[in-house]
Amino acid sequence: MAEMSVDIVAVEERVWSGSATLVTAQTTEGEIGIMPGHEPVLGQLVEGGVVSVRTADGERIVMAVHGGFLSVTATTVTVLAEAADRVEDIDVEAARSTLNDADRDESEIAAARGRLRAVERA
């Protein structure tokens, strides 16, 4: 099966890097699925979105991604995000608490919604 190189990078760290057969992401134009050989594209990620990766080994990796961009070539996918959290690192109770806190700004609420969406999709 064909593979592509994927790098998911947040401002402070590389979140995941490896070979994959499928990447899905939520962009401002809608959800996009990318397989090896995809036409080049540049997309803006939604605030509080979800990115999913099907690795070359068949593992599914799901993460909450907050803002940033997605760059696609025929052989690579690069996600440059403001913040990204792998599902296994998400504190569900903290995300729910953020949603219930009236003093939080829109950006924090969007990020919390994205984290809960990622957990639901995992």
N, C-alpha and C positions, 0 to 999 in steps of 0.2 A: 504494500500500500504506500502511496506517496506521502511524504512528510514535508513539513516546513519548520523553520527555526522560529521560535517565539521567545520574546523578551517582554516581561511585564515589570516596569520600573516605576516606583513612586519617588517623590522628591528626596526622601532620605535613604532609600534602599532598593536593591533589586529584589522583587517579590518572588518571581519565578522565571526560570529560563530553561529551555529544552526543546525537544522535537515534539511536534503535535500533528494530528490529522484534521483537527477542526477547532476553530475558535469562534465563539459567539460573543457579541458585545452590544450594548445598548448605546446608540448614538443619537444625536439630536434629529437625525433623519429617520430613525426607527432602528429596530434590531437587525443586525447584520451577522450572517454566518460566513466564515472564511475557510476555504479548503485550499490545499496546495494548488498552485497554478492560477489563483484568483487574479483578476485584473487589479492593477495598482489603484489604490484609493487612500484618501486621507479623510478621516472622520473625527468629529468632535464628540467626545463622550458626554453622556448626560451626568448631571449632578446626582449622586446616589444611585448609580447604575450597577449592573452586574456583568462580569466577564467570566466566561466558562471556557475551559480548555480540555479537549480530549487528547491525552498524550499519546505518543507513538506506542506506548505499552498498554493502552486501553484504559488508563486511569482517568477519572474526571476530576478536574480541579475547578473549584468555584470560588470567586472572590468578589467582594464589594469594592467598587472602584468609584472614586469621587472626582469627577472632572478630569480634564486632560484630553489627549488625542490618541488616535489609533492610526498607524501607518502600515500599509500593506503593499508588498511587492509580490512577485510570483513565487518567491521562496522564503519570505520572512514576514512576520507580523511583529510590530513593536507597539506596545501600549505604554504611553508616557502619561502617568496619572499624578494628580495632586496628592492623592492618598489611595492606598489599596490594602485591604485586609483579607487574608485567606479565611475561609469559613471556620476552620478549626481554631483560629485565633480570635474570633468574634465573641464578645461578652454580650449575650442576648439580653440579660437583665439590664445592663448599662444602656444598651440601645433603646430598650423600652422606656427606661427612666428618662432618657433624653427627649423622647416623644411626648412625655407627660409633663415636662418642665416648660412652663410658659415663658421663662426668661431666656430660652435658647434662641439663637438667631436662625434664619432660614437655612443657612449652609450646614449647621450642625444637625438640624432636623432632617434635611435631605440625606446627609451621610448616615444617620441612624436608620432611616427608611431603607436605604441601600443595603446596609448590613443585615437587616431583617429579611429583605428580599433574597439576598444571597443564601442565607440559612434555609429559607423555604425551598430554594431551588436545588440545594445540595442533596 
